[in-house]
Amino acid sequence: MQIDNNRLNGNAIPIINDMIEKCLSDFGLACFSSAKDDASLWKEYGGDGNGLCIEIDVPDDNKNLYMVNYVQEKVIHIDSLFKADLFEGEAFAVYRDMLLTKTTKYQPEKEVRFVSKKERNVAMTIEGSVVTEIMFGNKIESSMLNKVRADIKRHHSARSILLTQSERCS
């Protein structure tokens, strides 16, 4: 993180470090993509075709899901940091907005993020979500693929989960 002209370094660095610590301890974050079968996502996050993609149908009214905002340059104004540090009630909104901003380099990911305040020792859920499809990378060995497919069908026989294999991996 760069602070323009080294001004306010003495004030900003401790606040930035505190912000990072609070984000790690107080907020839940999970990242998703609305791009279902993208070759660049398979390469970057899907083990270059050795992983899998889980499609989740989520209700439109989920209050913890946000589209990522893509900008040319990610800029955090010092006033926002001070606001989050000085006013406890403002911290979540400030940190959420920071977590929801990425540079345009990542725009093809079409990222959606689940951001919430995290309660200690409580698992976070996306209310009303349902797994609808599991897409396997095209480099998974057929014996492993058959085993995983059989396990999924055995454990989730009551639900209809589509099991497919990607053609888009590199």
N, CA and C atoms as an extended XYZ file, in Angstrom:
510
Properties=species:S:1:pos:R:3:atomname:S:1:resname:S:1:resid:I:1 pbc="F F F"
N         0.851       -1.162        0.000 N   MET     1
C         0.000        0.000        0.000 CA  MET     1
C         0.902        1.232        0.000 C   MET     1
N         0.585        2.178       -0.855 N   GLN     2
C         1.396        3.383       -0.978 CA  GLN     2
C         0.616        4.573       -0.439 C   GLN     2
N         1.286        5.388        0.335 N   ILE     3
C         0.679        6.627        0.829 CA  ILE     3
C         1.363        7.758        0.078 C   ILE     3
N         0.560        8.554       -0.648 N   ASP     4
C         1.104        9.617       -1.496 CA  ASP     4
C         2.093       10.500       -0.750 C   ASP     4
N         3.250       10.668       -1.350 N   ASN     5
C         4.288       11.591       -0.874 CA  ASN     5
C         4.707       11.359        0.575 C   ASN     5
N         4.480       10.179        1.079 N   ASN     6
C         4.828        9.830        2.462 CA  ASN     6
C         4.197       10.743        3.506 C   ASN     6
N         3.212       11.526        3.105 N   ARG     7
C         2.507       12.360        4.076 CA  ARG     7
C         1.629       11.478        4.935 C   ARG     7
N         1.513       11.799        6.167 N   LEU     8
C         0.646       11.115        7.119 CA  LEU     8
C         1.075        9.683        7.416 C   LEU     8
N         2.286        9.299        6.998 N   ASN     9
C         2.745        7.932        7.255 CA  ASN     9
C         2.629        7.557        8.722 C   ASN     9
N         3.078        8.434        9.605 N   GLY    10
C         3.054        8.139       11.033 CA  GLY    10
C         1.659        7.858       11.548 C   GLY    10
N         0.655        8.541       11.010 N   ASN    11
C        -0.733        8.334       11.427 CA  ASN    11
C        -1.394        7.176       10.693 C   ASN    11
N        -1.116        7.047        9.401 N   ALA    12
C        -1.850        6.093        8.578 CA  ALA    12
C        -1.389        4.653        8.757 C   ALA    12
N        -0.093        4.420        8.881 N   ILE    13
C         0.402        3.048        8.956 CA  ILE    13
C        -0.212        2.272       10.124 C   ILE    13
N        -0.260        2.816       11.351 N   PRO    14
C        -0.904        2.062       12.435 CA  PRO    14
C        -2.385        1.800       12.171 C   PRO    14
N        -3.064        2.757       11.552 N   ILE    15
C        -4.487        2.581       11.253 CA  ILE    15
C        -4.663        1.495       10.188 C   ILE    15
N        -3.819        1.492        9.188 N   ILE    16
C        -3.886        0.465        8.143 CA  ILE    16
C        -3.641       -0.913        8.745 C   ILE    16
N        -2.628       -1.015        9.588 N   ASN    17
C        -2.346       -2.307       10.230 CA  ASN    17
C        -3.511       -2.753       11.098 C   ASN    17
N        -4.123       -1.823       11.828 N   ASP    18
C        -5.283       -2.137       12.651 CA  ASP    18
C        -6.462       -2.559       11.778 C   ASP    18
N        -6.640       -1.883       10.649 N   MET    19
C        -7.709       -2.215        9.711 CA  MET    19
C        -7.540       -3.644        9.209 C   MET    19
N        -6.339       -4.014        8.845 N   ILE    20
C        -6.080       -5.371        8.361 CA  ILE    20
C        -6.399       -6.387        9.452 C   ILE    20
N        -5.966       -6.126       10.666 N   GLU    21
C        -6.228       -7.015       11.797 CA  GLU    21
C        -7.729       -7.155       12.052 C   GLU    21
N        -8.462       -6.028       12.021 N   LYS    22
C        -9.910       -6.073       12.239 CA  LYS    22
C       -10.610       -6.847       11.121 C   LYS    22
N       -10.173       -6.639        9.890 N   CYS    23
C       -10.779       -7.371        8.771 CA  CYS    23
C       -10.588       -8.876        8.946 C   CYS    23
N        -9.389       -9.272        9.364 N   LEU    24
C        -9.104      -10.691        9.546 CA  LEU    24
C        -9.897      -11.300       10.694 C   LEU    24
N       -10.092      -10.534       11.752 N   SER    25
C       -10.737      -11.104       12.942 CA  SER    25
C       -12.243      -10.869       13.010 C   SER    25
N       -12.739       -9.811       12.398 N   ASP    26
C       -14.135       -9.422       12.595 CA  ASP    26
C       -15.060       -9.647       11.398 C   ASP    26
N       -14.505       -9.938       10.229 N   PHE    27
C       -15.343      -10.035        9.041 CA  PHE    27
C       -15.180      -11.381        8.351 C   PHE    27
N       -16.293      -11.873        7.832 N   GLY    28
C       -16.265      -13.085        7.022 CA  GLY    28
C       -16.263      -12.679        5.557 C   GLY    28
N       -15.436      -13.325        4.767 N   LEU    29
C       -15.340      -13.008        3.343 CA  LEU    29
C       -15.200      -14.300        2.552 C   LEU    29
N       -16.039      -14.462        1.548 N   ALA    30
C       -15.916      -15.576        0.611 CA  ALA    30
C       -16.105      -14.996       -0.781 C   ALA    30
N       -15.330      -15.491       -1.725 N   CYS    31
C       -15.347      -14.954       -3.083 CA  CYS    31
C       -15.920      -15.974       -4.053 C   CYS    31
N       -16.750      -15.476       -4.962 N   PHE    32
C       -17.412      -16.306       -5.957 CA  PHE    32
C       -17.300      -15.612       -7.311 C   PHE    32
N       -17.686      -16.315       -8.350 N   SER    33
C       -17.713      -15.715       -9.676 CA  SER    33
C       -19.073      -15.975      -10.306 C   SER    33
N       -19.553      -15.004      -11.074 N   SER    34
C       -20.775      -15.231      -11.828 CA  SER    34
C       -20.451      -15.700      -13.242 C   SER    34
N       -19.165      -15.872      -13.557 N   ALA    35
C       -18.720      -16.453      -14.830 CA  ALA    35
C       -18.637      -17.962      -14.627 C   ALA    35
N       -19.567      -18.691      -15.206 N   LYS    36
C       -19.712      -20.110      -14.903 CA  LYS    36
C       -18.540      -20.980      -15.354 C   LYS    36
N       -18.091      -20.832      -16.561 N   ASP    37
C       -17.072      -21.740      -17.100 CA  ASP    37
C       -16.054      -20.944      -17.900 C   ASP    37
N       -15.197      -20.223      -17.195 N   ASP    38
C       -14.237      -19.336      -17.827 CA  ASP    38
C       -12.840      -19.948      -17.758 C   ASP    38
N       -12.147      -20.014      -18.885 N   ALA    39
C       -10.816      -20.643      -18.944 CA  ALA    39
C        -9.815      -19.974      -18.005 C   ALA    39
N        -9.878      -18.644      -17.891 N   SER    40
C        -8.921      -17.959      -17.019 CA  SER    40
C        -9.171      -18.292      -15.548 C   SER    40
N       -10.435      -18.491      -15.161 N   LEU    41
C       -10.737      -18.881      -13.782 CA  LEU    41
C       -10.250      -20.301      -13.495 C   LEU    41
N       -10.421      -21.185      -14.483 N   TRP    42
C        -9.910      -22.546      -14.304 CA  TRP    42
C        -8.391      -22.521      -14.123 C   TRP    42
N        -7.727      -21.693      -14.889 N   LYS    43
C        -6.266      -21.627      -14.801 CA  LYS    43
C        -5.824      -21.041      -13.458 C   LYS    43
N        -6.444      -19.955      -13.045 N   GLU    44
C        -6.025      -19.234      -11.838 CA  GLU    44
C        -6.462      -19.910      -10.535 C   GLU    44
N        -7.710      -20.402      -10.502 N   TYR    45
C        -8.273      -20.896       -9.247 CA  TYR    45
C        -8.678      -22.370       -9.274 C   TYR    45
N        -8.784      -22.948      -10.431 N   GLY    46
C        -9.298      -24.317      -10.563 CA  GLY    46
C        -8.237      -25.355      -10.833 C   GLY    46
N        -7.021      -25.106      -10.377 N   GLY    47
C        -5.968      -26.106      -10.520 CA  GLY    47
C        -5.623      -26.411      -11.956 C   GLY    47
N        -5.822      -25.427      -12.833 N   ASP    48
C        -5.526      -25.596      -14.260 CA  ASP    48
C        -6.246      -26.817      -14.844 C   ASP    48
N        -7.479      -27.030      -14.366 N   GLY    49
C        -8.290      -28.140      -14.873 CA  GLY    49
C        -8.308      -29.346      -13.953 C   GLY    49
N        -7.602      -29.283      -12.828 N   ASN    50
C        -7.564      -30.391      -11.872 CA  ASN    50
C        -8.507      -30.177      -10.689 C   ASN    50
N        -9.327      -29.135      -10.731 N   GLY    51
C       -10.224      -28.825       -9.619 CA  GLY    51
C       -11.669      -29.004      -10.015 C   GLY    51
N       -12.528      -28.330       -9.285 N   LEU    52
C       -13.947      -28.364       -9.622 CA  LEU    52
C       -14.590      -27.023       -9.299 C   LEU    52
N       -15.729      -26.804       -9.894 N   CYS    53
C       -16.496      -25.574       -9.716 CA  CYS    53
C       -17.868      -25.978       -9.175 C   CYS    53
N       -18.289      -25.327       -8.117 N   ILE    54
C       -19.593      -25.624       -7.525 CA  ILE    54
C       -20.527      -24.467       -7.816 C   ILE    54
N       -21.620      -24.747       -8.515 N   GLU    55
C       -22.622      -23.728       -8.810 CA  GLU    55
C       -23.642      -23.711       -7.685 C   GLU    55
N       -23.890      -22.507       -7.182 N   ILE    56
C       -24.836      -22.325       -6.076 CA  ILE    56
C       -25.928      -21.369       -6.529 C   ILE    56
N       -27.158      -21.782       -6.355 N   ASP    57
C       -28.299      -20.913       -6.640 CA  ASP    57
C       -28.619      -20.168       -5.349 C   ASP    57
N       -28.510      -18.853       -5.405 N   VAL    58
C       -28.697      -18.018       -4.218 CA  VAL    58
C       -29.872      -17.076       -4.458 C   VAL    58
N       -30.754      -16.942       -3.489 N   PRO    59
C       -31.885      -16.009       -3.646 CA  PRO    59
C       -31.393      -14.575       -3.887 C   PRO    59
N       -32.139      -13.832       -4.682 N   ASP    60
C       -31.769      -12.451       -5.015 CA  ASP    60
C       -31.746      -11.530       -3.804 C   ASP    60
N       -32.478      -11.865       -2.763 N   ASP    61
C       -32.582      -10.956       -1.621 CA  ASP    61
C       -31.507      -11.188       -0.554 C   ASP    61
N       -30.455      -11.939       -0.874 N   ASN    62
C       -29.399      -12.178        0.106 CA  ASN    62
C       -28.678      -10.876        0.400 C   ASN    62
N       -28.667      -10.469        1.653 N   LYS    63
C       -28.137       -9.163        2.041 CA  LYS    63
C       -26.624       -9.138        2.227 C   LYS    63
N       -25.967      -10.284        2.158 N   ASN    64
C       -24.526      -10.319        2.373 CA  ASN    64
C       -23.729      -10.516        1.087 C   ASN    64
N       -24.393      -10.607       -0.053 N   LEU    65
C       -23.707      -10.775       -1.329 CA  LEU    65
C       -23.619       -9.444       -2.062 C   LEU    65
N       -22.424       -9.154       -2.567 N   TYR    66
C       -22.176       -7.876       -3.242 CA  TYR    66
C       -21.357       -8.114       -4.503 C   TYR    66
N       -21.697       -7.398       -5.554 N   MET    67
C       -20.873       -7.406       -6.764 CA  MET    67
C       -19.611       -6.597       -6.476 C   MET    67
N       -18.483       -7.078       -6.971 N   VAL    68
C       -17.232       -6.344       -6.811 CA  VAL    68
C       -17.243       -5.147       -7.756 C   VAL    68
N       -16.731       -4.033       -7.276 N   ASN    69
C       -16.610       -2.812       -8.064 CA  ASN    69
C       -15.196       -2.768       -8.647 C   ASN    69
N       -15.091       -2.675       -9.961 N   TYR    70
C       -13.782       -2.654      -10.624 CA  TYR    70
C       -13.409       -1.225      -11.002 C   TYR    70
N       -12.206       -0.817      -10.626 N   VAL    71
C       -11.726        0.545      -10.864 CA  VAL    71
C       -10.334        0.489      -11.490 C   VAL    71
N        -9.964        1.566      -12.182 N   GLN    72
C        -8.633        1.638      -12.801 CA  GLN    72
C        -7.529        1.520      -11.756 C   GLN    72
N        -7.685        2.262      -10.670 N   GLU    73
C        -6.686        2.258       -9.612 CA  GLU    73
C        -7.416        2.240       -8.279 C   GLU    73
N        -7.011        1.331       -7.411 N   LYS    74
C        -7.654        1.230       -6.109 CA  LYS    74
C        -7.064        2.302       -5.202 C   LYS    74
N        -7.924        3.226       -4.760 N   VAL    75
C        -7.499        4.336       -3.910 CA  VAL    75
C        -8.339        4.308       -2.641 C   VAL    75
N        -7.664        4.359       -1.517 N   ILE    76
C        -8.356        4.432       -0.229 CA  ILE    76
C        -8.016        5.786        0.373 C   ILE    76
N        -9.011        6.585        0.587 N   HIS    77
C        -8.779        7.920        1.120 CA  HIS    77
C        -8.544        7.839        2.620 C   HIS    77
N        -7.603        8.611        3.116 N   ILE    78
C        -7.236        8.601        4.532 CA  ILE    78
C        -8.431        8.935        5.429 C   ILE    78
N        -9.348        9.761        4.926 N   ASP    79
C       -10.542       10.095        5.711 CA  ASP    79
C       -11.379        8.848        6.012 C   ASP    79
N       -11.431        7.917        5.053 N   SER    80
C       -12.175        6.673        5.273 CA  SER    80
C       -11.535        5.848        6.377 C   SER    80
N       -10.215        5.799        6.385 N   LEU    81
C        -9.511        5.047        7.420 CA  LEU    81
C        -9.747        5.658        8.794 C   LEU    81
N        -9.663        6.989        8.862 N   PHE    82
C        -9.919        7.656       10.139 CA  PHE    82
C       -11.368        7.439       10.589 C   PHE    82
N       -12.308        7.503        9.665 N   LYS    83
C       -13.723        7.306        9.978 CA  LYS    83
C       -13.945        5.913       10.582 C   LYS    83
N       -13.340        4.895        9.966 N   ALA    84
C       -13.484        3.529       10.470 CA  ALA    84
C       -12.823        3.365       11.829 C   ALA    84
N       -11.711        4.059       12.030 N   ASP    85
C       -10.977        3.939       13.283 CA  ASP    85
C       -11.656        4.697       14.423 C   ASP    85
N       -12.213        5.859       14.108 N   LEU    86
C       -12.781        6.711       15.152 CA  LEU    86
C       -14.233        6.383       15.499 C   LEU    86
N       -14.984        5.870       14.537 N   PHE    87
C       -16.412        5.613       14.742 CA  PHE    87
C       -16.697        4.131       14.525 C   PHE    87
N       -16.793        3.391       15.628 N   GLU    88
C       -16.961        1.933       15.573 CA  GLU    88
C       -18.110        1.512       14.664 C   GLU    88
N       -19.217        2.230       14.691 N   GLY    89
C       -20.372        1.884       13.873 CA  GLY    89
C       -20.140        2.043       12.378 C   GLY    89
N       -19.126        2.764       11.994 N   GLU    90
C       -18.820        3.001       10.581 CA  GLU    90
C       -17.844        1.974       10.011 C   GLU    90
N       -17.168        1.235       10.879 N   ALA    91
C       -16.088        0.345       10.435 CA  ALA    91
C       -16.559       -0.679        9.408 C   ALA    91
N       -17.690       -1.343        9.656 N   PHE    92
C       -18.125       -2.389        8.737 CA  PHE    92
C       -18.335       -1.846        7.325 C   PHE    92
N       -19.030       -0.728        7.195 N   ALA    93
C       -19.300       -0.158        5.867 CA  ALA    93
C       -18.005        0.239        5.160 C   ALA    93
N       -17.087        0.844        5.902 N   VAL    94
C       -15.810        1.269        5.303 CA  VAL    94
C       -15.010        0.063        4.843 C   VAL    94
N       -14.856       -0.919        5.719 N   TYR    95
C       -14.075       -2.117        5.372 CA  TYR    95
C       -14.748       -2.905        4.256 C   TYR    95
N       -16.086       -3.018        4.302 N   ARG    96
C       -16.814       -3.729        3.249 CA  ARG    96
C       -16.539       -3.081        1.900 C   ARG    96
N       -16.611       -1.756        1.851 N   ASP    97
C       -16.373       -1.064        0.583 CA  ASP    97
C       -14.948       -1.301        0.080 C   ASP    97
N       -13.993       -1.356        0.993 N   MET    98
C       -12.613       -1.636        0.589 CA  MET    98
C       -12.488       -3.058        0.049 C   MET    98
N       -13.152       -4.000        0.710 N   LEU    99
C       -13.094       -5.397        0.292 CA  LEU    99
C       -13.838       -5.649       -1.014 C   LEU    99
N       -14.705       -4.725       -1.393 N   LEU   100
C       -15.495       -4.890       -2.614 CA  LEU   100
C       -14.930       -4.129       -3.799 C   LEU   100
N       -13.695       -3.691       -3.704 N   THR   101
C       -13.083       -2.936       -4.793 CA  THR   101
C       -11.819       -3.643       -5.264 C   THR   101
N       -11.731       -3.846       -6.577 N   LYS   102
C       -10.543       -4.450       -7.199 CA  LYS   102
C       -10.229       -3.675       -8.477 C   LYS   102
N        -9.016       -3.824       -8.957 N   THR   103
C        -8.652       -3.136      -10.204 CA  THR   103
C        -9.254       -3.873      -11.399 C   THR   103
N        -9.366       -3.165      -12.510 N   THR   104
C        -9.995       -3.703      -13.718 CA  THR   104
C        -9.257       -4.920      -14.279 C   THR   104
N        -8.036       -5.138      -13.858 N   LYS   105
C        -7.278       -6.333      -14.278 CA  LYS   105
C        -8.086       -7.604      -13.984 C   LYS   105
N        -8.880       -7.565      -12.898 N   TYR   106
C        -9.635       -8.737      -12.465 CA  TYR   106
C       -11.083       -8.748      -12.938 C   TYR   106
N       -11.471       -7.799      -13.749 N   GLN   107
C       -12.869       -7.665      -14.158 CA  GLN   107
C       -13.440       -8.910      -14.849 C   GLN   107
N       -12.651       -9.650      -15.656 N   PRO   108
C       -13.222      -10.854      -16.282 CA  PRO   108
C       -13.709      -11.905      -15.282 C   PRO   108
N       -13.271      -11.817      -14.030 N   GLU   109
C       -13.712      -12.773      -13.015 CA  GLU   109
C       -15.187      -12.601      -12.656 C   GLU   109
N       -15.744      -11.422      -12.903 N   LYS   110
C       -17.144      -11.137      -12.563 CA  LYS   110
C       -17.434      -11.587      -11.126 C   LYS   110
N       -16.624      -11.071      -10.214 N   GLU   111
C       -16.645      -11.559       -8.838 CA  GLU   111
C       -17.810      -11.025       -8.015 C   GLU   111
N       -18.329      -11.915       -7.214 N   VAL   112
C       -19.356      -11.616       -6.227 CA  VAL   112
C       -18.745      -12.013       -4.886 C   VAL   112
N       -18.894      -11.169       -3.885 N   ARG   113
C       -18.311      -11.473       -2.580 CA  ARG   113
C       -19.383      -11.524       -1.497 C   ARG   113
N       -19.217      -12.496       -0.635 N   PHE   114
C       -20.033      -12.639        0.563 CA  PHE   114
C       -19.252      -11.955        1.677 C   PHE   114
N       -19.806      -10.861        2.222 N   VAL   115
C       -19.131      -10.110        3.279 CA  VAL   115
C       -20.100       -9.996        4.445 C   VAL   115
N       -19.621      -10.357        5.622 N   SER   116
C       -20.477      -10.235        6.800 CA  SER   116
C       -19.636      -10.027        8.041 C   SER   116
N       -20.298       -9.542        9.080 N   LYS   117
C       -19.650       -9.504       10.378 CA  LYS   117
C       -19.583      -10.944       10.857 C   LYS   117
N       -18.462      -11.292       11.404 N   LYS   118
C       -18.229      -12.685       11.788 CA  LYS   118
C       -18.408      -12.839       13.296 C   LYS   118
N       -19.229      -13.787       13.670 N   GLU   119
C       -19.407      -14.115       15.084 CA  GLU   119
C       -18.386      -15.184       15.434 C   GLU   119
N       -17.814      -15.097       16.585 N   ARG   120
C       -16.807      -16.072       17.024 CA  ARG   120
C       -17.379      -17.493       17.038 C   ARG   120
N       -16.627      -18.419       16.472 N   ASN   121
C       -16.949      -19.849       16.489 CA  ASN   121
C       -18.315      -20.172       15.890 C   ASN   121
N       -18.757      -19.404       14.925 N   VAL   122
C       -20.024      -19.659       14.256 CA  VAL   122
C       -19.757      -19.775       12.766 C   VAL   122
N       -20.255      -20.832       12.162 N   ALA   123
C       -20.099      -21.010       10.719 CA  ALA   123
C       -21.042      -20.055       10.004 C   ALA   123
N       -20.565      -19.412        8.948 N   MET   124
C       -21.393      -18.494        8.176 CA  MET   124
C       -22.122      -19.288        7.084 C   MET   124
N       -23.359      -18.921        6.817 N   THR   125
C       -24.113      -19.569        5.751 CA  THR   125
C       -24.671      -18.507        4.824 C   THR   125
N       -24.903      -18.904        3.601 N   ILE   126
C       -25.587      -18.046        2.642 CA  ILE   126
C       -27.021      -18.549        2.620 C   ILE   126
N       -27.900      -17.820        3.292 N   GLU   127
C       -29.273      -18.245        3.500 CA  GLU   127
C       -29.968      -18.595        2.187 C   GLU   127
N       -30.623      -19.752        2.170 N   GLY   128
C       -31.438      -20.157        1.034 CA  GLY   128
C       -30.654      -20.684       -0.149 C   GLY   128
N       -29.349      -20.824       -0.035 N   SER   129
C       -28.560      -21.277       -1.174 CA  SER   129
C       -28.686      -22.781       -1.367 C   SER   129
N       -28.584      -23.200       -2.618 N   VAL   130
C       -28.697      -24.604       -2.975 CA  VAL   130
C       -27.630      -24.924       -4.026 C   VAL   130
N       -26.907      -26.019       -3.821 N   VAL   131
C       -25.947      -26.472       -4.832 CA  VAL   131
C       -26.748      -27.043       -5.990 C   VAL   131
N       -26.532      -26.514       -7.201 N   THR   132
C       -27.277      -26.964       -8.374 CA  THR   132
C       -26.418      -27.737       -9.369 C   THR   132
N       -25.101      -27.467       -9.363 N   GLU   133
C       -24.223      -28.150      -10.318 CA  GLU   133
C       -22.818      -28.227       -9.750 C   GLU   133
N       -22.140      -29.327      -10.073 N   ILE   134
C       -20.717      -29.458       -9.786 CA  ILE   134
C       -20.048      -29.758      -11.114 C   ILE   134
N       -19.160      -28.833      -11.506 N   MET   135
C       -18.451      -28.970      -12.776 CA  MET   135
C       -17.001      -29.335      -12.480 C   MET   135
N       -16.568      -30.430      -13.043 N   PHE   136
C       -15.216      -30.916      -12.819 CA  PHE   136
C       -14.284      -30.407      -13.911 C   PHE   136
N       -13.049      -30.149      -13.540 N   GLY   137
C       -12.048      -29.761      -14.523 CA  GLY   137
C       -11.764      -30.910      -15.477 C   GLY   137
N       -11.289      -30.586      -16.668 N   ASN   138
C       -11.097      -31.627      -17.674 CA  ASN   138
C        -9.785      -32.403      -17.515 C   ASN   138
N        -9.000      -32.092      -16.494 N   LYS   139
C        -7.752      -32.838      -16.281 CA  LYS   139
C        -7.848      -33.809      -15.099 C   LYS   139
N        -9.030      -33.936      -14.512 N   ILE   140
C        -9.217      -34.890      -13.420 CA  ILE   140
C        -9.236      -36.295      -14.013 C   ILE   140
N        -8.456      -37.193      -13.428 N   GLU   141
C        -8.394      -38.575      -13.918 CA  GLU   141
C        -9.766      -39.224      -13.825 C   GLU   141
N       -10.104      -40.035      -14.816 N   SER   142
C       -11.445      -40.617      -14.892 CA  SER   142
C       -11.770      -41.490      -13.677 C   SER   142
N       -10.795      -42.217      -13.110 N   SER   143
C       -11.080      -43.043      -11.927 CA  SER   143
C       -11.482      -42.161      -10.741 C   SER   143
N       -10.794      -41.040      -10.557 N   MET   144
C       -11.126      -40.106       -9.473 CA  MET   144
C       -12.472      -39.454       -9.742 C   MET   144
N       -12.703      -39.068      -10.982 N   LEU   145
C       -13.961      -38.436      -11.363 CA  LEU   145
C       -15.139      -39.371      -11.075 C   LEU   145
N       -15.017      -40.634      -11.436 N   ASN   146
C       -16.088      -41.601      -11.197 CA  ASN   146
C       -16.326      -41.815       -9.708 C   ASN   146
N       -15.265      -41.855       -8.921 N   LYS   147
C       -15.392      -42.041       -7.479 CA  LYS   147
C       -16.116      -40.853       -6.837 C   LYS   147
N       -15.699      -39.644       -7.200 N   VAL   148
C       -16.321      -38.442       -6.625 CA  VAL   148
C       -17.787      -38.341       -7.055 C   VAL   148
N       -18.069      -38.621       -8.328 N   ARG   149
C       -19.456      -38.588       -8.797 CA  ARG   149
C       -20.325      -39.579       -8.022 C   ARG   149
N       -19.816      -40.784       -7.796 N   ALA   150
C       -20.572      -41.791       -7.051 CA  ALA   150
C       -20.807      -41.346       -5.610 C   ALA   150
N       -19.783      -40.760       -4.990 N   ASP   151
C       -19.936      -40.262       -3.610 CA  ASP   151
C       -20.989      -39.165       -3.530 C   ASP   151
N       -20.968      -38.246       -4.491 N   ILE   152
C       -21.944      -37.153       -4.498 CA  ILE   152
C       -23.352      -37.708       -4.664 C   ILE   152
N       -23.530      -38.634       -5.599 N   LYS   153
C       -24.864      -39.207       -5.818 CA  LYS   153
C       -25.349      -39.974       -4.592 C   LYS   153
N       -24.438      -40.673       -3.915 N   ARG   154
C       -24.818      -41.454       -2.743 CA  ARG   154
C       -25.228      -40.531       -1.580 C   ARG   154
N       -24.490      -39.454       -1.365 N   HIS   155
C       -24.764      -38.567       -0.235 CA  HIS   155
C       -25.857      -37.542       -0.504 C   HIS   155
N       -26.133      -37.279       -1.767 N   HIS   156
C       -27.124      -36.250       -2.111 CA  HIS   156
C       -28.176      -36.795       -3.074 C   HIS   156
N       -28.571      -38.032       -2.885 N   SER   157
C       -29.516      -38.660       -3.812 CA  SER   157
C       -30.883      -37.985       -3.805 C   SER   157
N       -31.246      -37.347       -2.709 N   ALA   158
C       -32.557      -36.689       -2.630 CA  ALA   158
C       -32.589      -35.410       -3.457 C   ALA   158
N       -31.421      -34.823       -3.714 N   ARG   159
C       -31.361      -33.572       -4.473 CA  ARG   159
C       -30.833      -33.840       -5.876 C   ARG   159
N       -31.299      -33.049       -6.795 N   SER   160
C       -30.833      -33.170       -8.171 CA  SER   160
C       -29.676      -32.195       -8.398 C   SER   160
N       -28.455      -32.715       -8.353 N   ILE   161
C       -27.269      -31.901       -8.607 CA  ILE   161
C       -26.690      -32.354       -9.946 C   ILE   161
N       -26.613      -31.434      -10.883 N   LEU   162
C       -26.060      -31.731      -12.195 CA  LEU   162
C       -24.551      -31.912      -12.067 C   LEU   162
N       -24.013      -33.002      -12.617 N   LEU   163
C       -22.574      -33.263      -12.593 CA  LEU   163
C       -22.058      -33.197      -14.019 C   LEU   163
N       -21.188      -32.216      -14.291 N   THR   164
C       -20.684      -31.996      -15.642 CA  THR   164
C       -19.168      -31.902      -15.613 C   THR   164
N       -18.591      -31.842      -16.824 N   GLN   165
C       -17.153      -31.667      -16.932 CA  GLN   165
C       -16.883      -30.520      -17.900 C   GLN   165
N       -15.963      -29.633      -17.506 N   SER   166
C       -15.666      -28.460      -18.304 CA  SER   166
C       -14.916      -28.827      -19.572 C   SER   166
N       -15.195      -28.090      -20.602 N   GLU   167
C       -14.447      -28.193      -21.865 CA  GLU   167
C       -13.462      -27.041      -21.988 C   GLU   167
N       -13.535      -26.061      -21.061 N   ARG   168
C       -12.831      -24.795      -21.202 CA  ARG   168
C       -11.470      -24.736      -20.540 C   ARG   168
N       -11.087      -25.724      -19.763 N   CYS   169
C        -9.781      -25.654      -19.092 CA  CYS   169
C        -8.683      -25.656      -20.145 C   CYS   169
N        -7.564      -25.062      -19.779 N   SER   170
C        -6.450      -25.004      -20.758 CA  SER   170
C        -5.777      -26.333      -20.890 C   SER   170
